[in-house]
């Protein structure tokens, strides 16, 4: 008999689960609080449950607890990058960033990625599998336990394409925002997608308070197809219409991530073309000097080019910032730590 992934259950599902193993529904609420409010790592820690029930849970339920393999701390800004091992041996990365407004954690949604974006290390080894909601949550819980500090903001922008694991993503958000759990505000969550257009519409309808970021990285179809294979399926016009639907439906500002690659997409004409795409939209452009990876020949734009690109956007009253680089000395770019660990262990 397969065991139930108990940390992925909603509170109502938990009540149903405990009644099916012969317990009163209120026990489901108690177990849920142990898992998501107190974030225990074993059934034996659930001290207000009988020994008999705890043994029954061990027989019928699986409790997701990630194993910390390594953690790196940046000497530059204190950013911490964690490599966690899943029960099946797959590895995922998470990053803790400390800001004045609170602690933010960037989590992975998949073990690997199949999107194939050319500037990203996450996709170099392909997709191993999707993560369960419990495995996404436990990245946050494990970091809280390791640091003794509360996480107040979440970014789903680590390894993987969140909308390629859509239902688990939505369930994770529901559990994370539960008043009986960590109770993070929906508005403190940002989800990034490379542009799976149908899911942008669905996400706007199902999670209207969550911030959406779209990895754009190009102002036109031709260039975007060279950088991001997803662009072969969904055109820029389709993507922009979905983005406008998001802003109309939610009333919220959308973010476009734009990685600046030297000599590829960082010229003045690219900035002008980008303006024509987003003019009049409630949006914010986040310019990202690309994080070089050894397997690609992309170089980071010069500071002068970044500044010039930003200035062109600002003159047209486009909201724009340059992302602050964090953890540059600890392989904080998505997929770098996971890949280097697999290379060292000979597991490719």
LINMO-V559259 format. One record per residue. RES is the residue in three letters. SS is DSSP state (hx for helix, st for strand, lp for the rest). NEAR is the number of other ideal C-beta (glycine too) atoms within 12 Angstrom. D_CENTER is the distance of its C-alpha to the mean C-alpha in whole Angstrom. Layout:
RES/SS/NEAR/D_CENTER
RES/SS/NEAR/D_CENTER
This chain:
UNK/lp/8/32
UNK/lp/8/28
UNK/lp/21/27
UNK/st/28/25
UNK/st/28/21
UNK/hx/38/22
UNK/hx/43/19
UNK/hx/34/17
UNK/lp/34/20
UNK/lp/29/21
UNK/hx/30/23
UNK/hx/18/26
UNK/hx/27/25
UNK/hx/36/26
UNK/hx/23/29
UNK/hx/18/30
UNK/hx/32/29
UNK/hx/31/31
UNK/hx/16/34
UNK/hx/18/34
UNK/lp/29/35
UNK/lp/15/37
UNK/lp/26/36
UNK/lp/16/36
UNK/lp/21/33
UNK/hx/17/33
UNK/hx/30/32
UNK/hx/32/29
UNK/hx/29/28
UNK/hx/30/29
UNK/hx/40/27
UNK/hx/34/23
UNK/hx/26/24
UNK/hx/34/24
UNK/hx/43/21
UNK/hx/38/19
UNK/lp/23/21
UNK/lp/22/23
UNK/lp/35/20
UNK/lp/29/23
UNK/lp/23/23
UNK/lp/19/26
UNK/hx/30/28
UNK/hx/16/31
UNK/hx/20/29
UNK/lp/31/30
UNK/lp/15/33
UNK/lp/17/34
UNK/lp/31/34
UNK/lp/17/37
UNK/hx/14/37
UNK/hx/15/38
UNK/hx/28/35
UNK/hx/27/33
UNK/hx/16/35
UNK/hx/25/34
UNK/hx/36/30
UNK/hx/21/30
UNK/hx/17/32
UNK/hx/24/30
UNK/st/36/26
UNK/st/26/24
UNK/lp/34/22
UNK/lp/38/18
UNK/lp/27/19
UNK/lp/38/17
UNK/st/24/19
UNK/st/27/18
UNK/st/26/20
UNK/st/24/19
UNK/st/26/18
UNK/st/28/19
UNK/st/23/20
UNK/lp/22/20
UNK/lp/12/24
UNK/lp/16/23
UNK/lp/21/21
UNK/lp/22/20
UNK/lp/32/16
UNK/st/34/16
UNK/st/43/14
UNK/st/43/14
UNK/st/39/15
UNK/st/40/15
UNK/st/28/17
UNK/lp/33/17
UNK/lp/23/20
UNK/lp/17/21
UNK/lp/17/20
UNK/lp/31/17
UNK/st/41/15
UNK/st/47/11
UNK/st/51/10
UNK/st/50/9
UNK/st/46/10
UNK/st/42/12
UNK/st/39/13
UNK/st/25/16
UNK/st/19/18
UNK/lp/9/21
UNK/lp/12/19
UNK/st/18/17
UNK/st/30/15
UNK/st/33/11
UNK/st/45/9
UNK/st/41/6
UNK/st/48/5
UNK/lp/50/5
UNK/lp/47/6
UNK/st/40/9
UNK/st/39/12
UNK/st/37/12
UNK/lp/43/12
UNK/lp/26/15
UNK/lp/38/15
UNK/lp/27/17
UNK/lp/40/16
UNK/lp/32/19
UNK/lp/40/17
UNK/lp/42/14
UNK/hx/33/15
UNK/hx/44/12
UNK/hx/34/15
UNK/lp/30/18
UNK/lp/29/18
UNK/lp/20/17
UNK/st/25/15
UNK/st/26/17
UNK/st/26/15
UNK/st/31/13
UNK/lp/45/11
UNK/lp/35/13
UNK/hx/38/12
UNK/hx/35/14
UNK/hx/45/12
UNK/hx/48/9
UNK/hx/46/11
UNK/hx/45/13
UNK/hx/49/11
UNK/hx/47/11
UNK/hx/41/15
UNK/hx/35/16
UNK/hx/37/15
UNK/hx/30/17
UNK/hx/23/19
UNK/hx/27/20
UNK/hx/23/20
UNK/lp/10/22
UNK/lp/19/20
UNK/lp/23/18
UNK/st/39/14
UNK/st/26/14
UNK/st/31/11
UNK/st/46/8
UNK/st/39/5
UNK/st/47/2
UNK/lp/43/3
UNK/lp/48/5
UNK/lp/51/7
UNK/lp/47/8
UNK/lp/39/8
UNK/hx/47/7
UNK/hx/39/10
UNK/hx/34/12
UNK/hx/36/11
UNK/hx/29/12
UNK/hx/23/14
UNK/hx/30/12
UNK/hx/43/9
UNK/hx/30/12
UNK/hx/30/14
UNK/hx/43/11
UNK/hx/39/11
UNK/hx/32/15
UNK/hx/43/15
UNK/hx/44/13
UNK/lp/26/15
UNK/lp/29/18
UNK/lp/17/21
UNK/lp/25/22
UNK/lp/32/19
UNK/lp/34/17
UNK/lp/19/18
UNK/lp/34/15
UNK/lp/22/16
UNK/hx/26/14
UNK/hx/22/15
UNK/hx/29/13
UNK/st/40/9
UNK/st/36/8
UNK/st/46/6
UNK/st/46/7
UNK/st/46/9
UNK/lp/45/12
UNK/lp/46/14
UNK/lp/33/15
UNK/hx/29/18
UNK/hx/21/19
UNK/hx/32/15
UNK/hx/39/15
UNK/hx/28/18
UNK/hx/23/18
UNK/hx/41/14
UNK/hx/31/17
UNK/hx/19/19
UNK/hx/25/17
UNK/lp/34/15
UNK/lp/23/17
UNK/lp/24/16
UNK/lp/38/12
UNK/st/35/12
UNK/st/48/11
UNK/st/37/10
UNK/st/50/12
UNK/st/40/12
UNK/lp/44/16
UNK/lp/42/18
UNK/lp/39/21
UNK/lp/36/24
UNK/lp/25/25
UNK/hx/25/25
UNK/hx/18/27
UNK/hx/26/25
UNK/hx/38/22
UNK/hx/22/23
UNK/hx/21/24
UNK/hx/35/20
UNK/lp/37/18
UNK/hx/22/20
UNK/hx/37/18
UNK/hx/33/21
UNK/hx/19/23
UNK/lp/19/22
UNK/lp/30/22
UNK/lp/21/24
UNK/hx/32/23
UNK/hx/17/25
UNK/hx/24/23
UNK/hx/40/20
UNK/hx/32/22
UNK/hx/21/23
UNK/hx/32/20
UNK/hx/39/19
UNK/hx/27/22
UNK/hx/26/22
UNK/hx/40/19
UNK/hx/28/20
UNK/hx/18/24
UNK/hx/23/22
UNK/hx/26/20
UNK/lp/13/22
UNK/lp/28/19
UNK/lp/24/18
UNK/st/39/16
UNK/st/35/14
UNK/st/41/15
UNK/st/38/14
UNK/st/46/17
UNK/st/44/17
UNK/st/44/21
UNK/st/36/23
UNK/lp/23/26
UNK/lp/16/29
UNK/lp/28/26
UNK/lp/37/25
UNK/lp/37/26
UNK/lp/24/29
UNK/hx/21/31
UNK/hx/17/31
UNK/hx/34/28
UNK/hx/34/27
UNK/hx/21/30
UNK/hx/27/28
UNK/hx/37/25
UNK/hx/29/27
UNK/hx/20/29
UNK/hx/33/26
UNK/hx/34/24
UNK/lp/20/27
UNK/lp/15/28
UNK/lp/31/24
UNK/lp/22/22
UNK/st/33/20
UNK/st/29/19
UNK/st/39/18
UNK/st/33/16
UNK/st/41/18
UNK/st/38/17
UNK/st/32/19
UNK/lp/37/18
UNK/lp/31/17
UNK/lp/24/20
UNK/lp/28/20
UNK/lp/15/23
UNK/lp/20/23
UNK/lp/25/23
UNK/lp/14/26
UNK/lp/30/24
UNK/lp/20/25
UNK/st/27/23
UNK/lp/32/25
UNK/lp/18/28
UNK/hx/17/28
UNK/hx/15/30
UNK/hx/28/29
UNK/hx/31/25
UNK/hx/21/28
UNK/hx/24/30
UNK/hx/39/27
UNK/hx/31/26
UNK/hx/19/29
UNK/hx/28/30
UNK/hx/36/27
UNK/hx/19/28
UNK/hx/15/32
UNK/lp/21/31
UNK/lp/15/29
UNK/lp/31/25
UNK/st/22/23
UNK/st/31/22
UNK/st/20/20
UNK/st/28/20
UNK/lp/29/16
UNK/lp/18/18
UNK/lp/24/17
UNK/lp/27/16
UNK/lp/33/17
UNK/hx/24/18
UNK/hx/19/21
UNK/hx/30/19
UNK/lp/30/17
UNK/lp/37/14
UNK/lp/42/13
UNK/lp/44/10
UNK/lp/43/12
UNK/hx/35/15
UNK/hx/35/16
UNK/hx/44/15
UNK/hx/32/18
UNK/hx/28/20
UNK/hx/28/20
UNK/hx/28/21
UNK/hx/20/24
UNK/hx/15/25
UNK/hx/16/26
UNK/lp/7/27
UNK/lp/16/24
UNK/lp/14/24
